[in-house]
Amino acid sequence: MFSKRWFYLVGLACVVSFMLGYAHGATPHMIGPDGGDVRSLAYDPQNPDRILLGTSSGQIFESHDKGLTWTRFAHLGSGPDYVLDHIVFDPSDSRKLYVAAWSIERETGELFRSHNGGKSFESLKEMQGKSIRSFAMAPSNSRVLVAGALDGLFRSEDGGDHWSRISPEGHKDIKNIESIAIDPKNPDVMYAGTWHLAWKTTDGGESWHQIKNGVIDDSDVFSIIVDPQQPANVYLSACSGIYKSTSAGELFHKAQGIPFSARRTRVLKQDPNHPEVVFAGTTEGLYKTADAGVTWHRVTAPNIIVNDVMIDPRDSTRVMLATDRSGVLLSTNNSASFSASNEGFAHRQVRALLADNKNANVMYAGMVNDKEFGGVYVTRDGGQRWSQLSNGLNGRDVFTLAQDERGNLYAGTNAGLFRLAPNAKIWARVNVPGMMPNIPDLAIQGNSMYVPTSSGALMVSRDMGKTWNMQHAVKHEPFLKVRVENGMVVAATYTTLLVSPDGGKHFNVEQSLPVTLITGVAVDNNQNLFIASSQGLFRQQKGGTWEPMSTDLPKAKIASLEYDEHSHHLLAVVDGSTELFGSMDGRKWHRVEDAGLALQRAVPLQNRILALSLYEGIVSFEAGDRMSARMEQPNGTE
């Protein structure tokens, strides 16, 4: 799932925090780390202080203070796979708005409409199943809507109640509609950008002709805009560059000044108050022209990937960017400089969480897929504020974090093991024999360190990394997890376990397991061993035989299994679920809480339980009765 999602976007996961004993049904609130991926921005035309933000997981965030702070507003779709690239308000009545969605996982999507400002949404029936990549409302008539999908173009003339196809069905080129623009005065004049050049109609879609004069052939057209004051001026962006036409698309000229490496210009946006000013959001920063496209210059760092641009209609000096990895960027000085404006917004893929040994309010989070904007983040106040702690990691993905008794931090990455000494500012590589493969997990107990690797080796050091011993997996399968409890060490591959009862001095191979895919491993304080798998949950009591555990968990694969040594409970997350489950014996399970977000796994951290969600931020719940008491009640109720 992650590799496919990464192919489309730079996706990110995050964290949901469960206090040990919060009130059932408490409303979650996000506590960071702020930032991540933003796909779209839209302001309320009747109250531009109100802004909506769309993500790549179906989440919408809302701001009431010009984008300075954000709150989670709505979720569209049944899962976390909807990309919300287009949010459009009706300028005549901003209570009505539309959100176009397409799925990362499947060639499907929906078009949503709200009549009450987003308090509730309906899925428009005739557009269900359409992977909607582009959407536009006619400037001269807000009841005229055009949606571009993978299978063509569709138009509504009654505000979305009914739709008709306006592109030839089965046409070999008029499909995969990436961009749409409608003439500001005549709604029958439309432009459509595809994965192979652009097309135009002047009769409402009855006929189409390709507009390619001056455009390099085989160009994906990502964005098209029409000058509202002079409709003959048309801009389009393609993988071959930015083009401008002064003849309503009949002839284009390529813009100069944007390097070829920044060829993916996802969005073009014209200043509503100064039409000679146009912004181009590219994969290598934001470019700007102040002379209607004659010259361009970059106004952000080149590592900024821009997905959308929003200009305050009352004050053109306020420019807001929707970006990959760096979240929302805001300029209040006419794009002379930009700064992050992400308070309350988080859309990150967090893989590692760790509480400091000496202070539970100090927590560390490890990110993946965030490059130089990721690495490790630290909070020293329980999650109210986060700061990056990544110098020396150089954009590496961080899969796991651990801390030794001396306060040294260790990070397992996609390129080896790194250490950050107390009070140090730069991570240093830990020399481990052999190659530097992915390190998906890490465990430390006393002076011993256990490092599973993707190359099929379990590295064991009994002197904190000075010397190492190597244990190989059967068939050299990659190691996925390692657990240590009361001197017992368990390392898991996809199908086998290495088990040491003496702290790693000797290992036994468990290769006749009754499973085909291990998804979780846990060891309790009595050295009972549990494995979650595609076949269910199994338990081995102190070296005995494996027994299947008949559980009352939902009938789905257990995505993760953890043991909380503080409350002495097993914690489980079921694949695709938003719920966290707890058990004292592995048989009788109770729902601890419903996070309202798709969860990845639970992470016990001293006096609290956290759960990694797939793509959202850290969410905290208000404190309430003890979790252990809740888990002893049927269905997690009291």
C-alpha positions, 0 to 999 in steps of 0.5 A: 500500500505504501509503495503505491501511495508513494508513487502518486504522492509523498504520503505521510502517517501520524499518531493518535495519542491515548492517555492511560485512561481517557473518557470514553467518547472524548473528542480527540484533538491534534497535537502535532507534529505539525505540517506534512502534505497539503493538496488544496486550499480554498477560501470562503468568498463571503468570508475569506478569513475562513479557509478549507484545506484538503489532504490526500487521505480524505481529511479537510481542515478548517481555519477561521483566522486566515490560515494561522491555525487549523482544526480537523473539519471533515472526512470524506470517503469510507477510508483514508485513500481519497485525494482532495485536489479541488475544493470549490465554493459557490461565490453567490452562496458560500454555504454551497461547496463542492469537493472532488475526490479520487482514490489512490488505491483504485480507479474510483472517486466521488464528487461531494456537495454541501449546502450548509458550509461543510457541516454535512456532505452528500455524494452526488450519485451520478458521479460516484465511481468517477476518479475525478482529477479536475473540477471547475465552476463556470465564473459566469454561472455557478450552476454550470459545473465541469468534472474531469475524470479518467474516463472523460469529461462530464457537465452539470447545468443544475448545480450538480443534480444531473450530469451528462458526458461531454467528451466522446465515450472511448476517445483515445485522447480525451480522457485522463483529464488533469485540468479544466478551465472555463471561459469567464464570460461564456460557459460553453467555451472550455479547455481540458488538459489531458495526459497528452496535450490540451483540448478546447470546445466552443459549443459546450462539449458538442465538439472538441479540437486539440490545441497544440500549436507551439506546445511540445508533443506528448505533454501532460497538461497539469493546469490551465487558467484563463485571464478573467479580464482578457479571455484570449490570454490562456496559460497552461502548464505541462511537463515540458514547461509553461506556455501562454497563448494570446489567441484563446489557445490557437497558438502558444509560446513557451515561457522562459526562465523556468529550468527544465528540471522544474518541468512538473508545474502542478498549478498556475494561479493568477492574482485576481487584483493584478492579472499581470501577476501569475504564480507557477507551483512546481516540483522545484519551488514557486515561480512568479511573473509580474509581467504577464509571463515574459519573465519568471523568477523563483520566490521559494527554496527549490526543495518546496513542492507546490500543489496549490496556490491561494491568493487573498482576494482582499490583499494580494500580498498574502499568498498561501501555498499547499505543499508536499512535506512542508505543509502550509506556507504563508507569505504576507509580504508579496511573496518576498518570503514564506514561513510555515503556518501549520498550527493544528494541521498535521498530515504525516507518516510517523513510524517511530515514537519514543518517550524519554527515559527520564521525562515522559513529557519529552517525546521523539517521533520518527518520520518517513517519506518527508525527506529533509522536512522529516527525520526526527521531531522532539517535543518537550511539553507533551506535544504542544510544540515540536521541533526538528531534530534531524541534523546528520540524518540527511533526509533518511526515513526513520523507522524506529527509535530507542534510548539507552540508560545514558540518554543516547538516542538511536534511530534505525533508518533506511540506510543504517543505524544512527546515534545522537548523544545527550546535548549533541546536535548532529546524529552520527552513524553507528558502525555495524558490520556489513551492509547498511540495510533498512533497520525496521525495529530496534530494542535496548535492554541494559548494555545490550542492543538488538538490531534486526535488518532487512538483509536477514541478519539480526545484529546483537551487541552486548557492549552498546555497539562496540562489538557485534554478533550476527544471527541469520534468519532462515532463508535470509528473510528480512527481519521485521520486529524485535521484542525484549522482555525480562531477558527474553529476546524475540525477533520475527521475519515474515514466517519465522522467529528467533527466540533467546531465553538468555538475553541473546547469548543463544537463539532457537529457531521457530520455523514450524509456526502455523502461520503464513505471515506474521504481523505482530509479536508480543512478549508479556511479563511472564515470558508468554509469547504471542504472534499475530498473523493472517491466520489469527492470534497464537500463544506459546507459554514458556517454550510450550507448543503454539495454541490458537487463541479464539478471540472476540476481535473483529473478523479481520487481520490483526495489523499490530500487536503490542504489550504494555508493561505498565498496565500489563495488557495486550494492545491490538489494532485490526486492519482497516479499523479506527479502534484500539483493543485491549486484553489481559489474556489474549482471548477476551478483548474490549474496545479501549477507544475509537480514534475516528482515524484509521490506525496502524499500531499501538505504541505504549509509552510509559504513562500513556498509550499512543497509536500510529494512524496511517496518515494523520497527526498526533491526537490526544483524548481528555483524561478519564477513568483508568484504561485497565478498568475500562478493559475489564468491562464488556465492550470497553464500557463502564 
